[in-house]
Amino acid sequence: MRRTRMLALGASLLVLLSACTTGGGSPTPGATTTPATPTATPTTGPPPTIRIGSAGFYEAQLMGEMYAQVLEAHGYTVERKLGLGPRSIVQQSLQSGAVDLVPEYIGSALEFLNQGKGEASGDPAVTAAKLQEYLAPLVITRLGFTPGQDQNGFAVRQETADQFGLRTMSDLAAVSKDLVLGAPPECETNPVCLPALMSVYGIEFKDYKKLDACSPDGITALVNQAIDVYEVCTTQPGISQFGLVLLEDDKHVQPAENIAPLVRDDYLAKLPDPNGFKLLLNQLSAGISTQILLDLGVRVDVDKQDIDQVAKEWLQSRGLIP
């Protein structure tokens, strides 16, 4: 799961403050128009080899693999450096030029680069634009972001949702005093966890059990009724695997965590057709919803299917590769 990413955000949103569309042209509002660095010389033949990196958790590797396969299908040579490790290593690799492109979560990336100023919001467009402000001095461009995102969220069992008519976090407020929350220890002080649930939604729980973030053990505790509400990552496979109900964050407390490729400007500047390159990846991002991330995560993390095969089959089903 993306526990690595979520804990990095948690450290950042605590250091930062914290706990766990599309782009290119008019139909893709997540894109940017940051110019490439002027020092590179465009090629006239085949595009130069692109080195794609990613963080270590499976979802980031899956996104990196999908970028790689789409580009390969259009004549690019790709060198994969997936599974590099935590965000600090991935960002260092991108900024140093060890890799040319990585998938990133816009809220987490923003708070990493701004050293935890709390500028990430629930608005993906605003968060993505703010992220680009920090990327520009690093001569890196954010491309279009996915409609789907992997945020922190709160899930309940189906029978609990049915019993109390729960669909949103606002619905939860009316019955929360009868329910037990399971969440990471930092939830107590994390501004977007318990403090926000109380101040924004008026939610107070009967009890709070400290459990690891986005973990199978937390899902098991929820399914076995040891707790009634669990803080999850919204693409965590256990949600789908056990038919849990993810409550809508209807007041947009959680920072946006849509996924976007970050690419070095010096690589873009060497391309014979940088706009075509952006379009390929923006079209891919445009088709990825939260449900798709969840479904693909089940195949990788639960069914233990190979990431490259899962990526290939999904891309073929959408006509993005032959």
C-alpha positions as CSV (number, residue, x, y, z in Angstrom):
1,M,0.0,0.0,0.0
2,R,1.1,3.6,0.0
3,R,2.0,3.5,3.7
4,T,5.4,4.8,2.8
5,R,3.9,7.8,1.1
6,M,1.2,8.4,3.7
7,L,3.7,8.3,6.6
8,A,6.0,10.6,4.7
9,L,3.0,13.0,4.4
10,G,2.2,12.4,8.1
11,A,5.7,13.3,9.1
12,S,5.6,16.3,6.8
13,L,2.2,17.5,7.9
14,L,3.4,17.1,11.5
15,V,6.7,18.5,10.4
16,L,4.5,19.9,8.1
17,L,1.4,19.5,9.9
18,S,0.3,16.2,9.2
19,A,-0.7,12.0,9.1
20,C,-1.6,9.4,4.8
21,T,-7.5,16.9,-13.8
22,T,-5.7,16.1,-16.0
23,G,-3.5,18.3,-18.1
24,G,-2.5,19.6,-21.4
25,G,-4.8,21.8,-23.5
26,S,-8.4,22.9,-22.7
27,P,-9.8,19.5,-21.8
28,T,-7.0,18.8,-19.3
29,P,-7.0,21.5,-16.6
30,G,-4.3,19.9,-14.5
31,A,-1.5,20.8,-16.9
32,T,1.1,23.5,-16.6
33,T,2.8,25.7,-19.2
34,T,6.1,26.2,-17.4
35,P,8.8,26.7,-20.2
36,A,11.6,24.2,-20.6
37,T,15.1,25.3,-19.6
38,P,16.6,27.1,-22.7
39,T,20.0,25.4,-22.4
40,A,19.0,22.1,-24.0
41,T,19.0,21.5,-27.7
42,P,16.0,19.7,-29.3
43,T,16.8,16.5,-31.1
44,T,15.6,15.9,-34.7
45,G,15.6,12.1,-34.6
46,P,14.1,9.6,-32.1
47,P,13.5,11.1,-28.6
48,P,16.3,10.6,-26.1
49,T,16.0,7.8,-23.5
50,I,13.9,8.7,-20.6
51,R,14.7,7.5,-17.1
52,I,11.5,7.0,-15.0
53,G,11.8,6.6,-11.2
54,S,9.2,6.1,-8.5
55,A,8.8,5.7,-4.7
56,G,9.0,2.2,-3.3
57,F,5.3,1.4,-2.6
58,Y,3.3,-0.5,-5.3
59,E,1.0,2.3,-6.4
60,A,3.8,4.6,-7.3
61,Q,5.6,1.8,-9.1
62,L,2.4,1.0,-11.0
63,M,2.0,4.6,-12.2
64,G,5.6,4.7,-13.2
65,E,5.2,1.5,-15.2
66,M,2.1,2.8,-16.9
67,Y,4.0,5.9,-18.0
68,A,6.8,3.7,-19.3
69,Q,4.6,1.4,-21.3
70,V,2.6,4.3,-22.9
71,L,5.9,6.0,-23.9
72,E,7.4,2.8,-25.2
73,A,4.3,2.2,-27.4
74,H,5.0,5.6,-29.0
75,G,8.7,5.1,-29.8
76,Y,10.4,6.1,-26.6
77,T,13.2,4.2,-25.0
78,V,12.6,3.9,-21.3
79,E,15.0,3.1,-18.5
80,R,13.1,2.1,-15.4
81,K,14.4,3.0,-12.0
82,L,11.2,2.2,-10.1
83,G,11.1,1.6,-6.3
84,L,13.8,4.0,-5.4
85,G,12.6,4.5,-1.8
86,P,11.0,7.3,0.1
87,R,10.1,10.8,-1.2
88,S,13.4,12.3,-0.1
89,I,15.4,9.9,-2.3
90,V,13.0,10.2,-5.2
91,Q,13.1,14.0,-5.1
92,Q,16.9,14.0,-4.8
93,S,17.1,11.7,-7.8
94,L,14.8,13.9,-9.9
95,Q,16.5,17.2,-8.9
96,S,20.0,15.8,-9.5
97,G,19.1,14.5,-12.9
98,A,19.5,10.8,-12.0
99,V,16.0,10.3,-13.3
100,D,13.9,12.4,-15.7
101,L,10.4,11.7,-14.6
102,V,8.5,10.5,-11.5
103,P,4.9,10.0,-10.5
104,E,4.0,12.2,-7.5
105,Y,1.1,13.0,-5.1
106,I,0.4,16.7,-5.4
107,G,-0.4,17.4,-1.8
108,S,2.4,15.4,-0.3
109,A,4.9,16.7,-2.9
110,L,3.9,20.3,-2.1
111,E,4.3,19.9,1.6
112,F,7.6,18.2,1.1
113,L,9.0,21.0,-1.0
114,N,7.6,23.8,1.2
115,Q,8.8,22.1,4.4
116,G,5.4,21.7,5.9
117,K,3.8,25.1,5.5
118,G,0.3,23.6,5.2
119,E,-0.4,25.1,1.7
120,A,-1.9,21.9,0.4
121,S,-5.7,22.1,0.3
122,G,-8.7,19.9,-0.7
123,D,-8.8,21.7,-4.0
124,P,-6.7,19.8,-6.5
125,A,-6.3,22.6,-9.0
126,V,-5.1,25.1,-6.4
127,T,-2.8,22.5,-4.8
128,A,-1.3,21.6,-8.2
129,A,-0.8,25.2,-9.1
130,K,1.0,25.9,-5.8
131,L,3.1,22.8,-6.3
132,Q,4.3,24.2,-9.7
133,E,5.4,27.4,-8.0
134,Y,7.9,25.3,-6.0
135,L,8.9,23.2,-8.9
136,A,9.7,26.1,-11.3
137,P,12.9,27.1,-9.6
138,L,14.0,23.5,-9.7
139,V,13.4,23.5,-13.5
140,I,10.8,20.7,-13.2
141,T,7.3,20.7,-14.7
142,R,4.2,19.1,-13.3
143,L,2.1,17.5,-16.1
144,G,-1.6,16.8,-15.8
145,F,-3.0,15.2,-12.7
146,T,-5.4,12.2,-12.3
147,P,-9.0,12.7,-11.3
148,G,-8.5,9.9,-8.9
149,Q,-6.5,10.4,-5.7
150,D,-5.1,8.5,-2.8
151,Q,-6.0,10.6,0.3
152,N,-6.4,9.8,3.9
153,G,-10.1,8.9,4.5
154,F,-12.4,7.2,6.9
155,A,-14.2,3.9,6.3
156,V,-16.9,2.0,8.1
157,R,-18.5,-1.5,7.7
158,Q,-21.4,-1.7,5.3
159,E,-23.8,-2.7,8.1
160,T,-22.7,0.4,10.1
161,A,-23.3,2.6,7.1
162,D,-26.7,1.0,6.6
163,Q,-27.7,1.2,10.3
164,F,-26.9,4.9,10.7
165,G,-27.4,6.1,7.1
166,L,-23.8,7.1,6.7
167,R,-22.5,8.4,3.4
168,T,-20.5,11.5,4.4
169,M,-18.3,12.6,7.2
170,S,-21.1,15.1,8.1
171,D,-23.5,12.1,8.5
172,L,-21.0,10.6,10.9
173,A,-21.1,13.5,13.3
174,A,-24.6,12.7,14.5
175,V,-23.7,9.2,15.7
176,S,-19.9,9.4,16.3
177,K,-20.3,9.4,20.1
178,D,-21.5,5.8,19.9
179,L,-18.6,4.6,17.7
180,V,-14.9,3.7,18.2
181,L,-12.2,5.1,15.9
182,G,-9.1,3.3,14.9
183,A,-6.3,5.6,13.6
184,P,-2.5,6.2,13.9
185,P,-1.2,7.7,17.2
186,E,-0.4,11.0,15.4
187,C,-4.1,11.4,14.6
188,E,-4.6,13.0,18.1
189,T,-2.5,16.0,17.1
190,N,-2.5,15.9,13.3
191,P,-4.5,19.0,12.2
192,V,-6.3,17.1,9.4
193,C,-7.2,14.2,11.7
194,L,-9.0,14.4,15.1
195,P,-8.6,18.2,15.5
196,A,-10.2,18.8,12.1
197,L,-12.9,16.1,12.7
198,M,-13.9,18.0,15.8
199,S,-13.6,21.6,14.7
200,V,-14.9,21.1,11.1
201,Y,-17.4,18.3,11.4
202,G,-18.2,18.3,15.2
203,I,-17.2,14.6,15.4
204,E,-16.3,13.1,18.8
205,F,-15.8,9.4,19.2
206,K,-16.7,7.1,22.1
207,D,-13.1,5.8,22.1
208,Y,-10.0,6.0,20.0
209,K,-7.7,3.0,19.5
210,K,-4.2,3.6,18.1
211,L,-3.5,1.5,15.1
212,D,-0.9,1.6,12.3
213,A,-1.7,3.8,9.3
214,C,-3.3,2.3,6.3
215,S,-2.5,-1.2,7.5
216,P,-4.1,-4.7,6.9
217,D,-4.3,-5.0,10.7
218,G,-6.5,-1.9,10.9
219,I,-8.8,-3.3,8.2
220,T,-9.0,-6.6,10.2
221,A,-9.9,-4.7,13.4
222,L,-12.7,-2.9,11.5
223,V,-14.0,-6.1,9.9
224,N,-13.9,-7.9,13.2
225,Q,-15.8,-5.1,14.9
226,A,-12.9,-4.2,17.3
227,I,-13.4,-0.6,16.0
228,D,-16.3,1.0,14.1
229,V,-14.4,3.6,12.0
230,Y,-10.9,3.3,10.6
231,E,-8.6,5.9,9.0
232,V,-7.6,4.5,5.7
233,C,-5.8,5.4,2.5
234,T,-8.5,5.9,0.0
235,T,-7.1,3.4,-2.5
236,Q,-6.3,0.8,0.1
237,P,-7.2,-2.6,-1.3
238,G,-8.9,-3.7,1.9
239,I,-11.7,-1.2,1.2
240,S,-12.8,-3.1,-1.9
241,Q,-11.7,-6.5,-0.6
242,F,-14.1,-6.4,2.4
243,G,-16.8,-4.2,0.9
244,L,-16.2,-1.3,3.3
245,V,-17.9,2.1,2.9
246,L,-15.5,5.1,2.4
247,L,-17.2,8.2,3.8
248,E,-17.1,11.3,1.6
249,D,-15.0,14.1,2.9
250,D,-17.8,16.6,2.0
251,K,-16.2,19.6,3.7
252,H,-12.8,18.9,2.0
253,V,-10.7,18.6,5.1
254,Q,-8.1,16.3,3.5
255,P,-5.4,17.7,1.2
256,A,-5.7,16.8,-2.5
257,E,-3.6,13.8,-3.4
258,N,-4.1,13.4,-7.1
259,I,-1.2,11.9,-9.0
260,A,0.9,13.7,-11.6
261,P,4.1,13.1,-13.5
262,L,6.9,15.5,-12.6
263,V,9.4,15.8,-15.5
264,R,12.7,17.7,-15.8
265,D,12.6,20.7,-18.1
266,D,16.0,19.8,-19.6
267,Y,14.5,16.5,-20.8
268,L,11.5,18.3,-22.3
269,A,13.7,20.7,-24.0
270,K,15.6,17.9,-25.8
271,L,12.4,16.4,-27.3
272,P,11.5,16.9,-30.9
273,D,7.8,17.1,-29.9
274,P,7.5,18.1,-26.2
275,N,3.8,18.8,-26.6
276,G,3.1,15.4,-28.0
277,F,5.0,13.9,-25.0
278,K,2.9,15.8,-22.6
279,L,-0.3,14.8,-24.4
280,L,0.5,11.1,-24.1
281,L,0.9,11.3,-20.4
282,N,-2.0,13.7,-19.9
283,Q,-4.3,11.3,-21.7
284,L,-3.2,8.5,-19.5
285,S,-3.7,10.5,-16.3
286,A,-7.2,11.7,-17.5
287,G,-8.5,8.1,-17.3
288,I,-7.4,7.2,-13.8
289,S,-10.1,7.5,-11.1
290,T,-9.9,6.6,-7.5
291,Q,-11.9,3.4,-8.1
292,I,-9.4,2.4,-10.8
293,L,-6.5,2.9,-8.5
294,L,-8.4,0.8,-5.9
295,D,-9.2,-2.0,-8.4
296,L,-5.6,-2.1,-9.7
297,G,-4.3,-2.1,-6.2
298,V,-6.3,-5.2,-5.3
299,R,-4.8,-7.0,-8.3
300,V,-1.2,-6.0,-7.3
301,D,-1.4,-6.1,-3.5
302,V,-4.0,-8.7,-2.8
303,D,-4.0,-11.0,-5.8
304,K,-0.1,-10.6,-6.1
305,Q,-0.2,-10.1,-9.9
306,D,2.9,-8.6,-11.6
307,I,2.8,-4.8,-11.8
308,D,3.9,-4.8,-15.4
309,Q,1.2,-7.2,-16.5
310,V,-1.5,-5.3,-14.5
311,A,-0.4,-2.0,-16.2
312,K,-0.3,-3.6,-19.6
313,E,-3.8,-5.1,-19.4
314,W,-5.3,-1.9,-18.1
315,L,-3.6,0.3,-20.8
316,Q,-4.7,-2.1,-23.5
317,S,-8.3,-2.1,-22.2
318,R,-8.3,1.6,-22.6
319,G,-6.7,1.6,-26.1
320,L,-3.7,3.5,-24.8
321,I,-1.2,0.8,-26.0
322,P,-1.6,-1.9,-28.7
